Amino acid sequence: MRDTVHYLIFDGFADWQAALALCEVRRPGDWRVQTVGFTRAPVISMGGLAVQPDVSLAQLDPQRAALLIVPGGHLWQRGEGESAVTTIRRLHADGAPVAGIDSGVLALARAGLLDRCRHTGNWPGQIAAQVPAYDGADQYDDQVLAVSDGGVISASHLGSVEFAREVIRTLDLYSASDREHWFRLFKHAQLPPWCVGEAVAA
């Protein structure tokens, strides 16, 4: 049963990038969020938060994986984290969607997942410059901040709200209309219809 959203953490992970997505994943109560580290050792986020991974990569249960979220961090720009890349490739092959934001997209590229699907990133040319085996430049979309295609979510470091929207859509949270109202609220501060009356009364 795929009931767990895994969130990869490591020293220097960009803690804010998937925060909104994770809050929405947990809100309905249908999904379990589990942090995954390279080991079980505590890590320090880019913002200085000390986090104890729930499981290590070796302990991750692929049969329960509903989604793997890969945040940005200097780790990926240094070309490190090969064991995570292997896990990303394996989970996707087993049918679990994977999601990368900011330099986390580089890990998806190293796993070979961006060569045949529409995707985006921080800026055109970044992936090719850092991942020599990357062969998906013709699939790169520089007109969006986040996109989902072929079981792969990719997002720019500027697209945390768009990234959350793609995660919400992938997990089929809320109705299509509620998802649109959610996006307008968090992206443009446009209150949904059910909040307008409360705002006027206040």
C-alpha positions in Angstrom: 0.0 0.0 0.0 1.5 3.3 -1.1 0.7 5.5 1.9 4.0 7.4 2.6 5.4 10.6 1.2 9.2 10.4 1.7 11.2 13.6 2.2 14.9 13.3 1.6 17.0 15.3 4.1 20.8 15.8 4.4 23.2 18.4 5.8 22.4 21.7 4.1 19.0 20.7 2.6 16.9 23.7 1.8 14.2 23.3 4.5 11.7 25.9 3.2 11.3 24.7 -0.4 8.9 21.9 0.2 7.4 23.1 3.5 4.1 24.2 2.0 3.7 21.0 0.0 4.4 18.9 3.2 1.8 20.9 5.2 -0.9 20.2 2.5 0.1 16.5 2.3 -0.4 16.1 6.1 -3.6 18.2 6.3 -6.2 15.5 5.1 -4.6 12.9 7.4 -4.5 10.2 4.6 -0.7 10.3 4.0 2.2 9.6 6.3 5.2 11.9 5.9 8.6 10.2 6.6 12.0 11.9 6.5 14.8 9.9 4.8 18.5 10.4 5.4 21.6 8.9 3.9 22.0 7.4 7.3 20.0 7.8 10.6 22.4 10.4 11.8 20.9 13.9 12.6 21.4 16.5 9.9 21.4 20.3 9.9 19.2 22.1 7.4 20.3 25.2 5.5 18.2 27.2 7.9 19.9 25.7 10.9 17.2 23.1 11.9 18.5 19.9 13.5 16.5 17.0 12.1 16.6 13.3 12.9 15.8 11.1 9.9 12.9 8.7 10.4 14.7 6.1 8.3 17.8 5.7 6.2 17.8 5.2 2.4 18.6 1.5 3.1 15.5 1.2 5.3 13.1 2.9 2.9 10.2 0.6 2.0 9.6 1.1 -1.8 6.2 -0.7 -1.6 4.8 2.1 0.7 6.3 5.0 -1.3 3.6 7.3 -2.7 6.1 10.1 -3.5 9.7 11.0 -2.9 10.5 14.7 -2.5 14.1 15.8 -3.1 14.8 19.4 -1.9 17.7 21.5 -3.1 21.1 21.8 -1.4 24.8 22.3 -2.3 25.2 18.5 -2.1 23.7 18.1 -5.6 25.9 20.9 -7.0 28.9 19.1 -5.7 27.9 16.0 -7.6 27.4 14.0 -4.4 24.6 11.8 -3.2 24.9 8.8 -5.5 23.0 6.5 -3.2 20.0 8.8 -3.3 20.2 9.0 -7.1 20.1 5.1 -7.2 17.0 5.2 -4.9 15.3 7.8 -7.0 15.8 5.7 -10.1 14.6 2.6 -8.4 11.5 4.1 -6.9 10.4 5.7 -10.2 11.0 2.4 -12.0 8.7 0.7 -9.3 5.9 3.2 -10.1 6.4 5.8 -7.4 6.4 9.5 -8.5 9.5 11.6 -7.6 9.7 15.3 -7.1 12.7 17.6 -7.2 13.0 21.3 -6.6 15.9 23.7 -7.1 19.2 21.7 -7.3 17.2 18.6 -6.3 16.3 18.5 -10.0 20.0 17.7 -10.7 19.5 14.4 -8.8 16.5 13.6 -11.0 18.7 14.3 -14.0 21.5 12.1 -12.7 18.9 9.3 -12.3 18.1 9.7 -16.0 14.5 10.7 -15.4 14.6 14.0 -17.3 15.6 12.8 -20.7 12.2 11.9 -22.0 9.7 14.0 -20.0 8.8 17.7 -19.9 10.6 19.4 -17.0 12.0 22.6 -15.7 14.7 23.9 -13.3 16.4 27.0 -12.1 17.5 28.3 -15.5 18.2 26.9 -19.0 21.6 25.3 -19.2 22.2 24.6 -15.5 21.3 20.9 -15.8 23.5 20.3 -18.8 26.4 22.1 -17.2 26.3 19.9 -14.1 25.1 16.6 -15.4 27.1 15.5 -18.4 24.9 12.5 -19.2 21.7 14.7 -19.4 20.0 14.3 -22.7 16.8 16.2 -22.1 17.5 19.8 -23.1 14.8 19.7 -25.8 12.2 18.8 -23.1 13.2 21.7 -20.8 10.4 24.3 -20.3 11.6 27.7 -19.2 8.1 29.1 -19.2 6.9 27.4 -16.0 8.2 27.3 -12.4 7.0 23.7 -11.9 5.7 20.9 -14.0 4.7 17.3 -13.7 5.2 14.8 -16.5 5.8 11.0 -16.6 5.7 10.6 -12.8 8.4 13.3 -12.4 7.8 16.7 -10.7 10.5 19.4 -11.3 10.5 22.9 -10.0 12.6 26.1 -10.0 14.0 27.4 -6.7 11.5 30.3 -7.2 8.5 27.9 -7.6 7.7 26.6 -4.1 4.0 27.4 -4.5 3.9 25.9 -7.9 5.8 22.9 -6.6 3.3 22.4 -3.9 0.4 22.6 -6.4 2.0 19.8 -8.5 2.5 17.6 -5.4 -1.2 18.2 -4.4 -2.3 17.3 -7.9 -0.1 14.2 -8.1 -1.5 12.9 -4.8 -5.0 13.9 -5.9 -5.6 16.1 -2.8 -8.8 18.2 -2.9 -11.0 18.7 -5.9 -9.7 20.4 -9.1 -11.6 23.6 -8.3 -10.3 23.6 -4.7 -6.8 23.1 -5.9 -7.2 26.2 -8.1 -8.6 28.2 -5.2 -5.7 27.0 -3.1 -3.2 28.2 -5.6 -4.8 31.6 -6.0 -4.8 32.0 -2.3 -1.1 31.2 -1.7 0.3 32.7 -4.9 -1.9 35.8 -5.3 -3.5 36.3 -1.9 -7.0 35.9 -3.5 -9.4 34.6 -0.9 -11.5 31.5 -2.0 -15.3 32.0 -2.1 -15.8 30.3 1.3 -13.5 32.8 3.0 -14.9 36.0 1.5 -17.9 36.1 3.8 -15.7 35.5 6.9 -13.3 38.3 5.8 -16.2 40.8 5.4 -17.7 39.9 8.7 -14.3 40.3 10.5 
